[in-house]
Amino acid sequence: MTRLLNAMGTLIDIFQEYAGQEGDAKTLSKGELKTLLSKELGMKLEAAKDKPALDKIFKDLDSNADGTVDFTEFITMVAVITSMLQSSK
Ligand SMILES: [Ca+2]
């Protein structure tokens, strides 16, 4: 397994782990997204005051506005954040 294929496999594993927690196992609910952002990106979104921020992130990611974040929408977020990390390196 090459490093890049390994990294891609990790992205799929992470998405499936959180998407499978409740409801449709192929998409992230808002609650699943919150847990993923918290555990995998260290984002603190637990407090009630953080709800507007979470709502905005979810709405921005849900580009087809179906109320869930699918894998394509998830990897778009990963690509944007990765690009930001790369330009600050
Ligand atoms: Ca969606």
PDB file of the backbone (N, CA, C, O) and the ligand in Angstrom, with CONECT records:
HET     CA  A 101       1
ATOM      1  N   MET A   1       0.851  -1.207   0.000  1.00  0.00           N
ATOM      2  CA  MET A   1       0.000   0.000   0.000  1.00  0.00           C
ATOM      3  C   MET A   1       0.881   1.251   0.000  1.00  0.00           C
ATOM      4  O   MET A   1       1.766   1.398   0.843  1.00  0.00           O
ATOM      5  N   THR A   2       0.632   2.131  -0.938  1.00  0.00           N
ATOM      6  CA  THR A   2       1.412   3.380  -0.966  1.00  0.00           C
ATOM      7  C   THR A   2       0.890   4.333   0.113  1.00  0.00           C
ATOM      8  O   THR A   2      -0.207   4.143   0.640  1.00  0.00           O
ATOM      9  N   ARG A   3       1.675   5.346   0.431  1.00  0.00           N
ATOM     10  CA  ARG A   3       1.278   6.285   1.490  1.00  0.00           C
ATOM     11  C   ARG A   3      -0.016   7.006   1.138  1.00  0.00           C
ATOM     12  O   ARG A   3      -0.887   7.183   1.991  1.00  0.00           O
ATOM     13  N   LEU A   4      -0.141   7.427  -0.142  1.00  0.00           N
ATOM     14  CA  LEU A   4      -1.337   8.183  -0.513  1.00  0.00           C
ATOM     15  C   LEU A   4      -2.585   7.301  -0.487  1.00  0.00           C
ATOM     16  O   LEU A   4      -3.640   7.716  -0.008  1.00  0.00           O
ATOM     17  N   LEU A   5      -2.451   6.074  -1.013  1.00  0.00           N
ATOM     18  CA  LEU A   5      -3.598   5.162  -0.964  1.00  0.00           C
ATOM     19  C   LEU A   5      -3.977   4.857   0.484  1.00  0.00           C
ATOM     20  O   LEU A   5      -5.153   4.729   0.822  1.00  0.00           O
ATOM     21  N   ASN A   6      -2.954   4.745   1.326  1.00  0.00           N
ATOM     22  CA  ASN A   6      -3.190   4.503   2.745  1.00  0.00           C
ATOM     23  C   ASN A   6      -3.951   5.671   3.376  1.00  0.00           C
ATOM     24  O   ASN A   6      -4.879   5.473   4.160  1.00  0.00           O
ATOM     25  N   ALA A   7      -3.539   6.894   3.019  1.00  0.00           N
ATOM     26  CA  ALA A   7      -4.209   8.091   3.545  1.00  0.00           C
ATOM     27  C   ALA A   7      -5.660   8.145   3.081  1.00  0.00           C
ATOM     28  O   ALA A   7      -6.553   8.493   3.853  1.00  0.00           O
ATOM     29  N   MET A   8      -5.891   7.797   1.813  1.00  0.00           N
ATOM     30  CA  MET A   8      -7.262   7.785   1.286  1.00  0.00           C
ATOM     31  C   MET A   8      -8.108   6.753   2.026  1.00  0.00           C
ATOM     32  O   MET A   8      -9.264   7.009   2.364  1.00  0.00           O
ATOM     33  N   GLY A   9      -7.512   5.578   2.274  1.00  0.00           N
ATOM     34  CA  GLY A   9      -8.223   4.545   3.007  1.00  0.00           C
ATOM     35  C   GLY A   9      -8.579   4.998   4.411  1.00  0.00           C
ATOM     36  O   GLY A   9      -9.648   4.672   4.927  1.00  0.00           O
ATOM     37  N   THR A  10      -7.676   5.755   5.027  1.00  0.00           N
ATOM     38  CA  THR A  10      -7.939   6.285   6.365  1.00  0.00           C
ATOM     39  C   THR A  10      -9.123   7.251   6.335  1.00  0.00           C
ATOM     40  O   THR A  10      -9.966   7.227   7.232  1.00  0.00           O
ATOM     41  N   LEU A  11      -9.190   8.104   5.305  1.00  0.00           N
ATOM     42  CA  LEU A  11     -10.322   9.039   5.179  1.00  0.00           C
ATOM     43  C   LEU A  11     -11.640   8.275   5.096  1.00  0.00           C
ATOM     44  O   LEU A  11     -12.625   8.635   5.740  1.00  0.00           O
ATOM     45  N   ILE A  12     -11.638   7.208   4.288  1.00  0.00           N
ATOM     46  CA  ILE A  12     -12.858   6.396   4.147  1.00  0.00           C
ATOM     47  C   ILE A  12     -13.223   5.751   5.489  1.00  0.00           C
ATOM     48  O   ILE A  12     -14.385   5.748   5.895  1.00  0.00           O
ATOM     49  N   ASP A  13     -12.204   5.203   6.170  1.00  0.00           N
ATOM     50  CA  ASP A  13     -12.451   4.553   7.472  1.00  0.00           C
ATOM     51  C   ASP A  13     -13.047   5.536   8.471  1.00  0.00           C
ATOM     52  O   ASP A  13     -14.010   5.214   9.167  1.00  0.00           O
ATOM     53  N   ILE A  14     -12.473   6.739   8.539  1.00  0.00           N
ATOM     54  CA  ILE A  14     -12.952   7.743   9.499  1.00  0.00           C
ATOM     55  C   ILE A  14     -14.396   8.120   9.183  1.00  0.00           C
ATOM     56  O   ILE A  14     -15.239   8.177  10.078  1.00  0.00           O
ATOM     57  N   PHE A  15     -14.676   8.378   7.913  1.00  0.00           N
ATOM     58  CA  PHE A  15     -16.047   8.753   7.537  1.00  0.00           C
ATOM     59  C   PHE A  15     -17.028   7.653   7.921  1.00  0.00           C
ATOM     60  O   PHE A  15     -18.071   7.925   8.515  1.00  0.00           O
ATOM     61  N   GLN A  16     -16.693   6.408   7.579  1.00  0.00           N
ATOM     62  CA  GLN A  16     -17.622   5.300   7.839  1.00  0.00           C
ATOM     63  C   GLN A  16     -17.822   5.069   9.333  1.00  0.00           C
ATOM     64  O   GLN A  16     -18.918   4.727   9.778  1.00  0.00           O
ATOM     65  N   GLU A  17     -16.747   5.262  10.104  1.00  0.00           N
ATOM     66  CA  GLU A  17     -16.857   5.070  11.557  1.00  0.00           C
ATOM     67  C   GLU A  17     -17.887   6.023  12.161  1.00  0.00           C
ATOM     68  O   GLU A  17     -18.718   5.612  12.971  1.00  0.00           O
ATOM     69  N   TYR A  18     -17.832   7.299  11.765  1.00  0.00           N
ATOM     70  CA  TYR A  18     -18.757   8.275  12.350  1.00  0.00           C
ATOM     71  C   TYR A  18     -20.128   8.231  11.692  1.00  0.00           C
ATOM     72  O   TYR A  18     -21.145   8.395  12.366  1.00  0.00           O
ATOM     73  N   ALA A  19     -20.167   8.010  10.370  1.00  0.00           N
ATOM     74  CA  ALA A  19     -21.460   7.947   9.679  1.00  0.00           C
ATOM     75  C   ALA A  19     -22.296   6.773  10.176  1.00  0.00           C
ATOM     76  O   ALA A  19     -23.525   6.808  10.115  1.00  0.00           O
ATOM     77  N   GLY A  20     -21.623   5.732  10.667  1.00  0.00           N
ATOM     78  CA  GLY A  20     -22.328   4.543  11.111  1.00  0.00           C
ATOM     79  C   GLY A  20     -22.867   4.619  12.525  1.00  0.00           C
ATOM     80  O   GLY A  20     -23.446   3.648  13.013  1.00  0.00           O
ATOM     81  N   GLN A  21     -22.691   5.747  13.194  1.00  0.00           N
ATOM     82  CA  GLN A  21     -23.108   5.828  14.600  1.00  0.00           C
ATOM     83  C   GLN A  21     -24.616   5.898  14.789  1.00  0.00           C
ATOM     84  O   GLN A  21     -25.141   5.338  15.752  1.00  0.00           O
ATOM     85  N   GLU A  22     -25.323   6.574  13.889  1.00  0.00           N
ATOM     86  CA  GLU A  22     -26.789   6.647  14.014  1.00  0.00           C
ATOM     87  C   GLU A  22     -27.392   6.866  12.632  1.00  0.00           C
ATOM     88  O   GLU A  22     -26.732   7.392  11.736  1.00  0.00           O
ATOM     89  N   GLY A  23     -28.636   6.465  12.464  1.00  0.00           N
ATOM     90  CA  GLY A  23     -29.357   6.704  11.216  1.00  0.00           C
ATOM     91  C   GLY A  23     -28.661   6.096  10.004  1.00  0.00           C
ATOM     92  O   GLY A  23     -28.136   4.985  10.070  1.00  0.00           O
ATOM     93  N   ASP A  24     -28.661   6.841   8.887  1.00  0.00           N
ATOM     94  CA  ASP A  24     -28.087   6.384   7.622  1.00  0.00           C
ATOM     95  C   ASP A  24     -26.566   6.243   7.755  1.00  0.00           C
ATOM     96  O   ASP A  24     -25.870   7.214   8.051  1.00  0.00           O
ATOM     97  N   ALA A  25     -26.057   5.023   7.534  1.00  0.00           N
ATOM     98  CA  ALA A  25     -24.620   4.760   7.695  1.00  0.00           C
ATOM     99  C   ALA A  25     -23.788   5.315   6.543  1.00  0.00           C
ATOM    100  O   ALA A  25     -22.560   5.240   6.578  1.00  0.00           O
ATOM    101  N   LYS A  26     -24.453   5.881   5.503  1.00  0.00           N
ATOM    102  CA  LYS A  26     -23.716   6.431   4.359  1.00  0.00           C
ATOM    103  C   LYS A  26     -23.569   7.942   4.443  1.00  0.00           C
ATOM    104  O   LYS A  26     -22.922   8.552   3.591  1.00  0.00           O
ATOM    105  N   THR A  27     -24.168   8.555   5.473  1.00  0.00           N
ATOM    106  CA  THR A  27     -24.089  10.016   5.599  1.00  0.00           C
ATOM    107  C   THR A  27     -23.866  10.395   7.063  1.00  0.00           C
ATOM    108  O   THR A  27     -24.157   9.628   7.980  1.00  0.00           O
ATOM    109  N   LEU A  28     -23.337  11.607   7.245  1.00  0.00           N
ATOM    110  CA  LEU A  28     -23.151  12.148   8.591  1.00  0.00           C
ATOM    111  C   LEU A  28     -24.333  13.025   8.956  1.00  0.00           C
ATOM    112  O   LEU A  28     -24.698  13.936   8.213  1.00  0.00           O
ATOM    113  N   SER A  29     -24.936  12.741  10.120  1.00  0.00           N
ATOM    114  CA  SER A  29     -25.929  13.659  10.675  1.00  0.00           C
ATOM    115  C   SER A  29     -25.175  14.813  11.337  1.00  0.00           C
ATOM    116  O   SER A  29     -23.947  14.793  11.427  1.00  0.00           O
ATOM    117  N   LYS A  30     -25.914  15.805  11.792  1.00  0.00           N
ATOM    118  CA  LYS A  30     -25.256  16.933  12.457  1.00  0.00           C
ATOM    119  C   LYS A  30     -24.535  16.469  13.729  1.00  0.00           C
ATOM    120  O   LYS A  30     -23.438  16.937  14.034  1.00  0.00           O
ATOM    121  N   GLY A  31     -25.166  15.544  14.466  1.00  0.00           N
ATOM    122  CA  GLY A  31     -24.540  15.020  15.684  1.00  0.00           C
ATOM    123  C   GLY A  31     -23.265  14.241  15.385  1.00  0.00           C
ATOM    124  O   GLY A  31     -22.267  14.362  16.095  1.00  0.00           O
ATOM    125  N   GLU A  32     -23.314  13.437  14.318  1.00  0.00           N
ATOM    126  CA  GLU A  32     -22.121  12.669  13.934  1.00  0.00           C
ATOM    127  C   GLU A  32     -21.010  13.608  13.482  1.00  0.00           C
ATOM    128  O   GLU A  32     -19.841  13.394  13.802  1.00  0.00           O
ATOM    129  N   LEU A  33     -21.377  14.649  12.737  1.00  0.00           N
ATOM    130  CA  LEU A  33     -20.366  15.620  12.289  1.00  0.00           C
ATOM    131  C   LEU A  33     -19.717  16.302  13.491  1.00  0.00           C
ATOM    132  O   LEU A  33     -18.503  16.504  13.520  1.00  0.00           O
ATOM    133  N   LYS A  34     -20.534  16.652  14.477  1.00  0.00           N
ATOM    134  CA  LYS A  34     -20.013  17.300  15.685  1.00  0.00           C
ATOM    135  C   LYS A  34     -18.982  16.403  16.367  1.00  0.00           C
ATOM    136  O   LYS A  34     -17.909  16.868  16.751  1.00  0.00           O
ATOM    137  N   THR A  35     -19.307  15.120  16.517  1.00  0.00           N
ATOM    138  CA  THR A  35     -18.382  14.186  17.153  1.00  0.00           C
ATOM    139  C   THR A  35     -17.097  14.046  16.336  1.00  0.00           C
ATOM    140  O   THR A  35     -15.999  14.025  16.893  1.00  0.00           O
ATOM    141  N   LEU A  36     -17.239  13.950  15.025  1.00  0.00           N
ATOM    142  CA  LEU A  36     -16.061  13.812  14.150  1.00  0.00           C
ATOM    143  C   LEU A  36     -15.159  15.048  14.254  1.00  0.00           C
ATOM    144  O   LEU A  36     -13.944  14.918  14.398  1.00  0.00           O
ATOM    145  N   LEU A  37     -15.744  16.228  14.182  1.00  0.00           N
ATOM    146  CA  LEU A  37     -14.949  17.470  14.253  1.00  0.00           C
ATOM    147  C   LEU A  37     -14.244  17.576  15.599  1.00  0.00           C
ATOM    148  O   LEU A  37     -13.111  18.048  15.689  1.00  0.00           O
ATOM    149  N   SER A  38     -14.935  17.128  16.639  1.00  0.00           N
ATOM    150  CA  SER A  38     -14.365  17.193  17.981  1.00  0.00           C
ATOM    151  C   SER A  38     -13.222  16.199  18.147  1.00  0.00           C
ATOM    152  O   SER A  38     -12.137  16.558  18.604  1.00  0.00           O
ATOM    153  N   LYS A  39     -13.477  14.938  17.770  1.00  0.00           N
ATOM    154  CA  LYS A  39     -12.485  13.892  18.036  1.00  0.00           C
ATOM    155  C   LYS A  39     -11.350  13.872  17.027  1.00  0.00           C
ATOM    156  O   LYS A  39     -10.221  13.529  17.379  1.00  0.00           O
ATOM    157  N   GLU A  40     -11.627  14.235  15.772  1.00  0.00           N
ATOM    158  CA  GLU A  40     -10.602  14.093  14.732  1.00  0.00           C
ATOM    159  C   GLU A  40      -9.935  15.413  14.358  1.00  0.00           C
ATOM    160  O   GLU A  40      -8.852  15.407  13.773  1.00  0.00           O
ATOM    161  N   LEU A  41     -10.563  16.549  14.684  1.00  0.00           N
ATOM    162  CA  LEU A  41      -9.950  17.848  14.370  1.00  0.00           C
ATOM    163  C   LEU A  41      -9.749  18.709  15.618  1.00  0.00           C
ATOM    164  O   LEU A  41      -9.235  19.825  15.538  1.00  0.00           O
ATOM    165  N   GLY A  42     -10.162  18.173  16.775  1.00  0.00           N
ATOM    166  CA  GLY A  42      -9.961  18.917  18.018  1.00  0.00           C
ATOM    167  C   GLY A  42     -10.808  20.168  18.134  1.00  0.00           C
ATOM    168  O   GLY A  42     -10.478  21.073  18.900  1.00  0.00           O
ATOM    169  N   MET A  43     -11.907  20.228  17.374  1.00  0.00           N
ATOM    170  CA  MET A  43     -12.784  21.398  17.452  1.00  0.00           C
ATOM    171  C   MET A  43     -13.725  21.259  18.647  1.00  0.00           C
ATOM    172  O   MET A  43     -14.337  20.210  18.847  1.00  0.00           O
ATOM    173  N   LYS A  44     -13.833  22.309  19.426  1.00  0.00           N
ATOM    174  CA  LYS A  44     -14.710  22.290  20.600  1.00  0.00           C
ATOM    175  C   LYS A  44     -16.067  22.894  20.216  1.00  0.00           C
ATOM    176  O   LYS A  44     -16.199  24.102  20.023  1.00  0.00           O
ATOM    177  N   LEU A  45     -17.061  22.018  20.112  1.00  0.00           N
ATOM    178  CA  LEU A  45     -18.396  22.472  19.693  1.00  0.00           C
ATOM    179  C   LEU A  45     -19.461  21.928  20.640  1.00  0.00           C
ATOM    180  O   LEU A  45     -20.617  21.758  20.252  1.00  0.00           O
ATOM    181  N   GLU A  46     -19.071  21.658  21.869  1.00  0.00           N
ATOM    182  CA  GLU A  46     -19.993  21.000  22.798  1.00  0.00           C
ATOM    183  C   GLU A  46     -20.962  21.961  23.484  1.00  0.00           C
ATOM    184  O   GLU A  46     -22.108  21.604  23.754  1.00  0.00           O
ATOM    185  N   ALA A  47     -20.497  23.182  23.764  1.00  0.00           N
ATOM    186  CA  ALA A  47     -21.324  24.116  24.534  1.00  0.00           C
ATOM    187  C   ALA A  47     -22.513  24.620  23.712  1.00  0.00           C
ATOM    188  O   ALA A  47     -22.462  24.669  22.483  1.00  0.00           O
ATOM    189  N   ALA A  48     -23.583  24.994  24.423  1.00  0.00           N
ATOM    190  CA  ALA A  48     -24.785  25.499  23.747  1.00  0.00           C
ATOM    191  C   ALA A  48     -24.465  26.715  22.880  1.00  0.00           C
ATOM    192  O   ALA A  48     -25.066  26.906  21.823  1.00  0.00           O
ATOM    193  N   LYS A  49     -23.514  27.537  23.333  1.00  0.00           N
ATOM    194  CA  LYS A  49     -23.163  28.745  22.568  1.00  0.00           C
ATOM    195  C   LYS A  49     -22.466  28.401  21.245  1.00  0.00           C
ATOM    196  O   LYS A  49     -22.378  29.239  20.347  1.00  0.00           O
ATOM    197  N   ASP A  50     -21.980  27.180  21.136  1.00  0.00           N
ATOM    198  CA  ASP A  50     -21.305  26.762  19.904  1.00  0.00           C
ATOM    199  C   ASP A  50     -22.286  26.283  18.838  1.00  0.00           C
ATOM    200  O   ASP A  50     -21.891  26.014  17.704  1.00  0.00           O
ATOM    201  N   LYS A  51     -23.563  26.177  19.201  1.00  0.00           N
ATOM    202  CA  LYS A  51     -24.534  25.614  18.258  1.00  0.00           C
ATOM    203  C   LYS A  51     -24.629  26.411  16.944  1.00  0.00           C
ATOM    204  O   LYS A  51     -24.675  25.806  15.873  1.00  0.00           O
ATOM    205  N   PRO A  52     -24.661  27.762  17.002  1.00  0.00           N
ATOM    206  CA  PRO A  52     -24.699  28.495  15.732  1.00  0.00           C
ATOM    207  C   PRO A  52     -23.498  28.193  14.838  1.00  0.00           C
ATOM    208  O   PRO A  52     -23.640  28.108  13.618  1.00  0.00           O
ATOM    209  N   ALA A  53     -22.317  28.030  15.438  1.00  0.00           N
ATOM    210  CA  ALA A  53     -21.118  27.720  14.654  1.00  0.00           C
ATOM    211  C   ALA A  53     -21.251  26.351  13.999  1.00  0.00           C
ATOM    212  O   ALA A  53     -20.920  26.175  12.827  1.00  0.00           O
ATOM    213  N   LEU A  54     -21.748  25.369  14.782  1.00  0.00           N
ATOM    214  CA  LEU A  54     -21.939  24.030  14.227  1.00  0.00           C
ATOM    215  C   LEU A  54     -22.980  24.055  13.108  1.00  0.00           C
ATOM    216  O   LEU A  54     -22.798  23.439  12.058  1.00  0.00           O
ATOM    217  N   ASP A  55     -24.076  24.781  13.353  1.00  0.00           N
ATOM    218  CA  ASP A  55     -25.126  24.884  12.325  1.00  0.00           C
ATOM    219  C   ASP A  55     -24.565  25.455  11.026  1.00  0.00           C
ATOM    220  O   ASP A  55     -24.909  24.994   9.937  1.00  0.00           O
ATOM    221  N   LYS A  56     -23.697  26.465  11.147  1.00  0.00           N
ATOM    222  CA  LYS A  56     -23.122  27.102   9.951  1.00  0.00           C
ATOM    223  C   LYS A  56     -22.185  26.137   9.219  1.00  0.00           C
ATOM    224  O   LYS A  56     -22.240  26.016   7.995  1.00  0.00           O
ATOM    225  N   ILE A  57     -21.326  25.451   9.979  1.00  0.00           N
ATOM    226  CA  ILE A  57     -20.398  24.486   9.364  1.00  0.00           C
ATOM    227  C   ILE A  57     -21.197  23.417   8.613  1.00  0.00           C
ATOM    228  O   ILE A  57     -20.879  23.064   7.477  1.00  0.00           O
ATOM    229  N   PHE A  58     -22.246  22.909   9.281  1.00  0.00           N
ATOM    230  CA  PHE A  58     -23.054  21.843   8.676  1.00  0.00           C
ATOM    231  C   PHE A  58     -23.715  22.333   7.386  1.00  0.00           C
ATOM    232  O   PHE A  58     -23.712  21.637   6.370  1.00  0.00           O
ATOM    233  N   LYS A  59     -24.280  23.542   7.444  1.00  0.00           N
ATOM    234  CA  LYS A  59     -24.970  24.107   6.274  1.00  0.00           C
ATOM    235  C   LYS A  59     -23.984  24.324   5.119  1.00  0.00           C
ATOM    236  O   LYS A  59     -24.295  24.055   3.959  1.00  0.00           O
ATOM    237  N   ASP A  60     -22.781  24.820   5.469  1.00  0.00           N
ATOM    238  CA  ASP A  60     -21.761  25.046   4.435  1.00  0.00           C
ATOM    239  C   ASP A  60     -21.324  23.731   3.781  1.00  0.00           C
ATOM    240  O   ASP A  60     -21.108  23.672   2.571  1.00  0.00           O
ATOM    241  N   LEU A  61     -21.198  22.688   4.589  1.00  0.00           N
ATOM    242  CA  LEU A  61     -20.741  21.398   4.054  1.00  0.00           C
ATOM    243  C   LEU A  61     -21.824  20.703   3.245  1.00  0.00           C
ATOM    244  O   LEU A  61     -21.534  20.033   2.253  1.00  0.00           O
ATOM    245  N   ASP A  62     -23.074  20.863   3.671  1.00  0.00           N
ATOM    246  CA  ASP A  62     -24.200  20.177   3.017  1.00  0.00           C
ATOM    247  C   ASP A  62     -24.558  20.913   1.735  1.00  0.00           C
ATOM    248  O   ASP A  62     -25.586  21.585   1.656  1.00  0.00           O
ATOM    249  N   SER A  63     -23.688  20.776   0.724  1.00  0.00           N
ATOM    250  CA  SER A  63     -23.824  21.608  -0.475  1.00  0.00           C
ATOM    251  C   SER A  63     -25.073  21.286  -1.283  1.00  0.00           C
ATOM    252  O   SER A  63     -25.574  22.156  -1.995  1.00  0.00           O
ATOM    253  N   ASN A  64     -25.599  20.045  -1.194  1.00  0.00           N
ATOM    254  CA  ASN A  64     -26.840  19.751  -1.919  1.00  0.00           C
ATOM    255  C   ASN A  64     -28.082  19.913  -1.025  1.00  0.00           C
ATOM    256  O   ASN A  64     -29.200  19.581  -1.420  1.00  0.00           O
ATOM    257  N   ALA A  65     -27.849  20.436   0.199  1.00  0.00           N
ATOM    258  CA  ALA A  65     -28.942  20.810   1.114  1.00  0.00           C
ATOM    259  C   ALA A  65     -29.958  19.697   1.361  1.00  0.00           C
ATOM    260  O   ALA A  65     -31.163  19.944   1.397  1.00  0.00           O
ATOM    261  N   ASP A  66     -29.457  18.459   1.533  1.00  0.00           N
ATOM    262  CA  ASP A  66     -30.389  17.365   1.825  1.00  0.00           C
ATOM    263  C   ASP A  66     -30.430  17.028   3.313  1.00  0.00           C
ATOM    264  O   ASP A  66     -31.050  16.043   3.714  1.00  0.00           O
ATOM    265  N   GLY A  67     -29.771  17.844   4.128  1.00  0.00           N
ATOM    266  CA  GLY A  67     -29.839  17.647   5.573  1.00  0.00           C
ATOM    267  C   GLY A  67     -28.845  16.643   6.133  1.00  0.00           C
ATOM    268  O   GLY A  67     -28.871  16.339   7.325  1.00  0.00           O
ATOM    269  N   THR A  68     -27.969  16.127   5.278  1.00  0.00           N
ATOM    270  CA  THR A  68     -26.910  15.225   5.734  1.00  0.00           C
ATOM    271  C   THR A  68     -25.624  15.584   4.986  1.00  0.00           C
ATOM    272  O   THR A  68     -25.654  16.250   3.951  1.00  0.00           O
ATOM    273  N   VAL A  69     -24.489  15.123   5.540  1.00  0.00           N
ATOM    274  CA  VAL A  69     -23.197  15.323   4.873  1.00  0.00           C
ATOM    275  C   VAL A  69     -22.735  13.967   4.343  1.00  0.00           C
ATOM    276  O   VAL A  69     -22.425  13.059   5.114  1.00  0.00           O
ATOM    277  N   ASP A  70     -22.693  13.846   3.012  1.00  0.00           N
ATOM    278  CA  ASP A  70     -22.265  12.577   2.418  1.00  0.00           C
ATOM    279  C   ASP A  70     -20.743  12.568   2.233  1.00  0.00           C
ATOM    280  O   ASP A  70     -20.065  13.538   2.571  1.00  0.00           O
ATOM    281  N   PHE A  71     -20.216  11.464   1.696  1.00  0.00           N
ATOM    282  CA  PHE A  71     -18.760  11.325   1.630  1.00  0.00           C
ATOM    283  C   PHE A  71     -18.129  12.389   0.728  1.00  0.00           C
ATOM    284  O   PHE A  71     -17.062  12.915   1.044  1.00  0.00           O
ATOM    285  N   THR A  72     -18.778  12.703  -0.382  1.00  0.00           N
ATOM    286  CA  THR A  72     -18.238  13.730  -1.281  1.00  0.00           C
ATOM    287  C   THR A  72     -18.175  15.080  -0.579  1.00  0.00           C
ATOM    288  O   THR A  72     -17.201  15.818  -0.725  1.00  0.00           O
ATOM    289  N   GLU A  73     -19.214  15.398   0.181  1.00  0.00           N
ATOM    290  CA  GLU A  73     -19.224  16.664   0.925  1.00  0.00           C
ATOM    291  C   GLU A  73     -18.151  16.659   2.018  1.00  0.00           C
ATOM    292  O   GLU A  73     -17.517  17.680   2.287  1.00  0.00           O
ATOM    293  N   PHE A  74     -17.959  15.495   2.640  1.00  0.00           N
ATOM    294  CA  PHE A  74     -16.933  15.355   3.678  1.00  0.00           C
ATOM    295  C   PHE A  74     -15.533  15.544   3.103  1.00  0.00           C
ATOM    296  O   PHE A  74     -14.733  16.287   3.672  1.00  0.00           O
ATOM    297  N   ILE A  75     -15.221  14.888   1.988  1.00  0.00           N
ATOM    298  CA  ILE A  75     -13.852  15.005   1.457  1.00  0.00           C
ATOM    299  C   ILE A  75     -13.603  16.393   0.871  1.00  0.00           C
ATOM    300  O   ILE A  75     -12.454  16.821   0.760  1.00  0.00           O
ATOM    301  N   THR A  76     -14.672  17.097   0.497  1.00  0.00           N
ATOM    302  CA  THR A  76     -14.498  18.493   0.078  1.00  0.00           C
ATOM    303  C   THR A  76     -13.979  19.313   1.257  1.00  0.00           C
ATOM    304  O   THR A  76     -13.077  20.136   1.101  1.00  0.00           O
ATOM    305  N   MET A  77     -14.556  19.080   2.440  1.00  0.00           N
ATOM    306  CA  MET A  77     -14.076  19.766   3.642  1.00  0.00           C
ATOM    307  C   MET A  77     -12.617  19.403   3.930  1.00  0.00           C
ATOM    308  O   MET A  77     -11.801  20.272   4.236  1.00  0.00           O
ATOM    309  N   VAL A  78     -12.302  18.112   3.827  1.00  0.00           N
ATOM    310  CA  VAL A  78     -10.929  17.665   4.089  1.00  0.00           C
ATOM    311  C   VAL A  78      -9.966  18.339   3.103  1.00  0.00           C
ATOM    312  O   VAL A  78      -8.874  18.758   3.485  1.00  0.00           O
ATOM    313  N   ALA A  79     -10.378  18.442   1.833  1.00  0.00           N
ATOM    314  CA  ALA A  79      -9.513  19.073   0.822  1.00  0.00           C
ATOM    315  C   ALA A  79      -9.286  20.545   1.139  1.00  0.00           C
ATOM    316  O   ALA A  79      -8.165  21.040   1.017  1.00  0.00           O
ATOM    317  N   VAL A  80     -10.334  21.246   1.542  1.00  0.00           N
ATOM    318  CA  VAL A  80     -10.216  22.671   1.863  1.00  0.00           C
ATOM    319  C   VAL A  80      -9.281  22.872   3.059  1.00  0.00           C
ATOM    320  O   VAL A  80      -8.401  23.732   3.030  1.00  0.00           O
ATOM    321  N   ILE A  81      -9.480  22.067   4.110  1.00  0.00           N
ATOM    322  CA  ILE A  81      -8.640  22.206   5.304  1.00  0.00           C
ATOM    323  C   ILE A  81      -7.196  21.812   4.996  1.00  0.00           C
ATOM    324  O   ILE A  81      -6.260  22.460   5.464  1.00  0.00           O
ATOM    325  N   THR A  82      -7.017  20.752   4.212  1.00  0.00           N
ATOM    326  CA  THR A  82      -5.662  20.319   3.840  1.00  0.00           C
ATOM    327  C   THR A  82      -4.946  21.412   3.056  1.00  0.00           C
ATOM    328  O   THR A  82      -3.757  21.656   3.261  1.00  0.00           O
ATOM    329  N   SER A  83      -5.678  22.069   2.156  1.00  0.00           N
ATOM    330  CA  SER A  83      -5.104  23.160   1.371  1.00  0.00           C
ATOM    331  C   SER A  83      -4.688  24.320   2.283  1.00  0.00           C
ATOM    332  O   SER A  83      -3.640  24.934   2.083  1.00  0.00           O
ATOM    333  N   MET A  84      -5.536  24.614   3.300  1.00  0.00           N
ATOM    334  CA  MET A  84      -5.195  25.679   4.248  1.00  0.00           C
ATOM    335  C   MET A  84      -3.940  25.310   5.039  1.00  0.00           C
ATOM    336  O   MET A  84      -3.072  26.155   5.259  1.00  0.00           O
ATOM    337  N   LEU A  85      -3.847  24.057   5.464  1.00  0.00           N
ATOM    338  CA  LEU A  85      -2.674  23.596   6.215  1.00  0.00           C
ATOM    339  C   LEU A  85      -1.413  23.691   5.374  1.00  0.00           C
ATOM    340  O   LEU A  85      -0.353  24.094   5.854  1.00  0.00           O
ATOM    341  N   GLN A  86      -1.549  23.312   4.106  1.00  0.00           N
ATOM    342  CA  GLN A  86      -0.383  23.308   3.212  1.00  0.00           C
ATOM    343  C   GLN A  86       0.128  24.732   2.996  1.00  0.00           C
ATOM    344  O   GLN A  86       1.337  24.962   2.980  1.00  0.00           O
ATOM    345  N   SER A  87      -0.790  25.686   2.830  1.00  0.00           N
ATOM    346  CA  SER A  87      -0.337  27.056   2.540  1.00  0.00           C
ATOM    347  C   SER A  87       0.227  27.742   3.785  1.00  0.00           C
ATOM    348  O   SER A  87       0.888  28.774   3.672  1.00  0.00           O
ATOM    349  N   SER A  88      -0.027  27.174   4.984  1.00  0.00           N
ATOM    350  CA  SER A  88       0.549  27.768   6.184  1.00  0.00           C
ATOM    351  C   SER A  88       1.830  27.052   6.613  1.00  0.00           C
ATOM    352  O   SER A  88       2.409  27.363   7.654  1.00  0.00           O
ATOM    353  N   LYS A  89       2.265  26.084   5.790  1.00  0.00           N
ATOM    354  CA  LYS A  89       3.476  25.315   6.134  1.00  0.00           C
ATOM    355  C   LYS A  89       4.737  26.023   5.647  1.00  0.00           C
ATOM    356  O   LYS A  89       5.843  25.522   5.848  1.00  0.00           O
TER     357      LYS A  89
HETATM  358 CA    CA A 101     -25.728  16.604   1.643  1.00  0.00          CA2+
END
